[in-house]
Amino acid sequence: MSKRTIVMTVLLVAAGAFFAPAYAQEVANKTEVAKWSIITAGFALAFAAGLGALGQGRAIGSAVEAIARNPGAVGDIRGALLLGLVLIESLSIYVLLISLILFFLPRF
């Protein structure tokens, strides 16, 4: 196993141990659940937008570099770039959809 895989596994286990007590608690009231669902949706949207923008920036930078190295392959590079950008953007849209579901679904 690589060092990166081990580090990611340890971080996931630590995160699971950190958030496990949240599942053991009873819900105090509906406003508390609504507050935390809004906070969760906000963080999810922030991470999705930020990391999606980083991914798109790297993809565009790599595509421009590839076009500069091989101008004859502009059509193939452009097609692959657009497909990649669409898939990256769709992940942000999925997070938005899940956040809206968390926000608008009726509470217990």
C-alpha positions as CSV (number, residue, x, y, z in Angstrom):
1,M,0.0,0.0,0.0
2,S,1.2,3.5,-0.7
3,K,1.7,6.1,1.9
4,R,-1.2,8.2,0.5
5,T,-3.6,5.3,0.8
6,I,-2.6,4.7,4.4
7,V,-2.9,8.4,5.3
8,M,-6.4,8.6,3.7
9,T,-7.5,5.5,5.5
10,V,-6.4,6.9,8.8
11,L,-8.1,10.2,8.1
12,L,-11.4,8.5,7.2
13,V,-11.3,6.3,10.4
14,A,-10.5,9.4,12.5
15,A,-13.4,11.3,10.9
16,G,-15.7,8.4,11.5
17,A,-14.7,8.3,15.2
18,F,-15.1,12.0,15.5
19,F,-18.6,12.1,14.0
20,A,-19.9,8.9,15.6
21,P,-21.3,10.5,18.8
22,A,-23.5,12.7,16.6
23,Y,-25.5,9.6,15.7
24,A,-26.0,8.6,19.3
25,Q,-27.7,11.8,20.4
26,E,-31.4,12.4,20.3
27,V,-32.8,15.3,18.3
28,A,-33.6,18.1,20.6
29,N,-36.1,19.9,18.4
30,K,-36.9,20.7,14.8
31,T,-35.2,24.0,14.7
32,E,-31.9,22.4,15.8
33,V,-32.1,20.0,12.9
34,A,-33.0,22.8,10.5
35,K,-30.0,24.8,11.7
36,W,-27.6,22.0,11.2
37,S,-28.9,21.0,7.9
38,I,-28.4,24.6,6.6
39,I,-24.9,24.6,8.0
40,T,-24.1,21.2,6.4
41,A,-25.5,22.3,3.1
42,G,-23.4,25.5,3.2
43,F,-20.2,23.6,3.9
44,A,-21.0,21.0,1.2
45,L,-21.6,23.7,-1.4
46,A,-18.5,25.6,-0.4
47,F,-16.3,22.4,-0.7
48,A,-18.0,21.4,-4.0
49,A,-17.6,24.9,-5.5
50,G,-14.0,25.4,-4.4
51,L,-12.7,22.0,-5.3
52,G,-14.7,22.0,-8.6
53,A,-13.1,25.3,-9.5
54,L,-9.7,23.9,-8.7
55,G,-10.3,20.9,-10.9
56,Q,-11.6,23.0,-13.7
57,G,-8.6,25.3,-13.5
58,R,-6.2,22.4,-13.7
59,A,-8.1,20.9,-16.6
60,I,-8.1,24.1,-18.6
61,G,-4.4,24.7,-17.8
62,S,-3.5,21.3,-19.0
63,A,-5.5,21.6,-22.1
64,V,-3.9,24.9,-23.0
65,E,-0.5,23.4,-22.4
66,A,-1.4,20.4,-24.6
67,I,-2.6,22.7,-27.4
68,A,0.6,24.7,-27.2
69,R,2.6,21.6,-27.6
70,N,0.5,20.1,-30.4
71,P,-1.6,22.6,-32.2
72,G,-2.8,19.9,-34.7
73,A,-4.8,18.1,-31.9
74,V,-7.0,21.1,-31.0
75,G,-10.2,19.3,-31.9
76,D,-9.5,16.2,-29.8
77,I,-8.2,18.2,-26.9
78,R,-11.2,20.5,-26.9
79,G,-13.7,17.6,-27.0
80,A,-12.0,15.9,-24.1
81,L,-11.8,19.2,-22.2
82,L,-15.5,20.0,-22.6
83,L,-16.5,16.5,-21.5
84,G,-14.3,16.8,-18.4
85,L,-15.6,20.2,-17.5
86,V,-19.2,19.0,-17.9
87,L,-18.5,16.1,-15.5
88,I,-16.7,18.3,-13.0
89,E,-19.6,20.8,-13.0
90,S,-22.2,18.1,-12.7
91,L,-20.7,17.1,-9.3
92,S,-21.3,20.6,-8.0
93,I,-24.8,20.5,-9.3
94,Y,-25.4,17.2,-7.5
95,V,-24.2,18.8,-4.3
96,L,-26.6,21.7,-4.8
97,L,-29.5,19.2,-5.4
98,I,-28.6,17.3,-2.2
99,S,-28.4,20.6,-0.2
100,L,-31.7,21.7,-1.5
101,I,-33.3,18.4,-0.5
102,L,-31.7,18.7,3.0
103,F,-33.1,22.2,3.3
104,F,-36.6,21.8,2.0
105,L,-37.6,18.3,3.2
106,P,-39.9,18.3,6.2
107,R,-38.3,17.5,9.5
108,F,-39.2,14.5,11.6
